[in-house]
Amino acid sequence: MTGGIKVIYSRIGEKADFVIKRIISSDRREWIVVTSDRDIVNHAWALGSIPVSAEDFLKAIEKGIPSYLDEKENGEEYIKPQRKGNPRRLSKKEKALRKALSKL
């Protein structure tokens, strides 16, 4: 474990997706799972863990601040989707993601 980050490898012949799902299913706590796999993202959210895309994880590590989500990417401005409710209030998933990234 380096800097609070634990890297886990799968065994030969074992799929990494299965290992990740098994770990977050068996140890019921809030994991920060770095993945861009949609199936694992959905599985993590369902079990109360926080999935972070590899791209977002890299940005958070490089910049050291969680406010990167508000910046422009690839020269295009990010357009937030239309939603109901208070526009100043973050969704539960956005709050959880920002909280997780601030811990890195």
C-alpha positions as CSV (number, residue, x, y, z in Angstrom):
1,M,0.0,0.0,0.0
2,T,1.4,3.3,-1.1
3,G,-0.1,6.6,0.0
4,G,-3.3,5.0,1.1
5,I,-3.8,3.3,-2.3
6,K,-4.0,-0.5,-2.5
7,V,-3.4,-2.1,-5.8
8,I,-4.9,-5.6,-6.2
9,Y,-4.0,-8.0,-9.0
10,S,-6.0,-10.9,-10.3
11,R,-4.6,-14.4,-10.5
12,I,-3.6,-15.9,-13.8
13,G,-6.8,-17.0,-15.7
14,E,-9.0,-14.9,-13.4
15,K,-10.8,-11.9,-14.8
16,A,-10.1,-8.6,-13.1
17,D,-13.8,-7.6,-13.4
18,F,-14.8,-10.6,-11.3
19,V,-12.1,-9.8,-8.6
20,I,-13.3,-6.2,-8.3
21,K,-17.0,-7.2,-8.0
22,R,-16.1,-9.9,-5.5
23,I,-14.1,-7.6,-3.3
24,I,-16.7,-4.8,-3.2
25,S,-19.5,-7.3,-2.6
26,S,-17.8,-9.3,0.2
27,D,-16.4,-6.3,2.1
28,R,-19.4,-4.0,2.6
29,R,-17.8,-0.6,3.0
30,E,-17.4,2.5,0.9
31,W,-14.7,1.7,-1.7
32,I,-13.3,4.1,-4.2
33,V,-13.1,2.0,-7.3
34,V,-11.1,3.4,-10.2
35,T,-12.7,2.0,-13.4
36,S,-14.1,3.0,-16.7
37,D,-16.1,-0.2,-17.1
38,R,-19.8,0.6,-17.1
39,D,-20.8,-2.8,-15.5
40,I,-18.4,-2.3,-12.6
41,V,-19.5,1.3,-12.2
42,N,-23.2,0.2,-11.9
43,H,-22.2,-2.6,-9.5
44,A,-20.2,-0.2,-7.3
45,W,-23.0,2.3,-7.1
46,A,-25.5,-0.4,-6.2
47,L,-23.3,-1.5,-3.2
48,G,-22.6,2.0,-1.9
49,S,-19.1,2.3,-3.3
50,I,-17.8,5.3,-5.3
51,P,-16.7,4.5,-8.9
52,V,-14.2,7.0,-10.4
53,S,-13.2,6.9,-14.0
54,A,-9.5,6.4,-14.8
55,E,-9.5,9.7,-16.6
56,D,-11.0,11.6,-13.6
57,F,-8.6,9.7,-11.2
58,L,-5.6,10.8,-13.2
59,K,-6.8,14.4,-13.3
60,A,-7.4,14.5,-9.5
61,I,-4.0,13.1,-8.9
62,E,-2.2,15.5,-11.3
63,K,-4.0,18.6,-10.0
64,G,-4.6,17.6,-6.4
65,I,-7.9,19.4,-6.3
66,P,-11.5,18.0,-6.9
67,S,-12.7,21.1,-8.7
68,Y,-11.5,19.8,-12.1
69,L,-15.0,18.7,-12.8
70,D,-16.0,22.3,-13.6
71,E,-13.2,22.8,-16.2
72,K,-13.4,22.7,-20.0
73,E,-12.2,19.5,-21.7
74,N,-10.8,19.2,-25.2
75,G,-11.7,22.8,-26.0
76,E,-15.4,22.2,-25.5
77,E,-17.4,23.5,-22.6
78,Y,-19.2,20.9,-20.5
79,I,-22.9,21.3,-20.6
80,K,-24.7,20.0,-17.6
81,P,-27.9,17.9,-18.4
82,Q,-31.3,19.4,-17.7
83,R,-32.7,18.2,-14.4
84,K,-35.4,19.0,-11.9
85,G,-34.8,20.5,-8.5
86,N,-32.5,23.1,-7.1
87,P,-29.8,23.8,-9.8
88,R,-27.3,24.8,-7.1
89,R,-27.6,21.4,-5.3
90,L,-25.4,18.5,-6.4
91,S,-26.9,15.0,-6.9
92,K,-26.1,12.3,-4.4
93,K,-23.7,10.7,-6.9
94,E,-21.9,14.0,-7.6
95,K,-21.5,14.7,-3.9
96,A,-20.1,11.2,-3.3
97,L,-17.7,11.5,-6.2
98,R,-16.4,14.9,-5.1
99,K,-16.0,13.6,-1.5
100,A,-14.1,10.5,-2.7
101,L,-11.8,12.6,-5.0
102,S,-11.1,15.0,-2.2
103,K,-9.7,12.1,-0.2
104,L,-7.1,11.3,-2.8
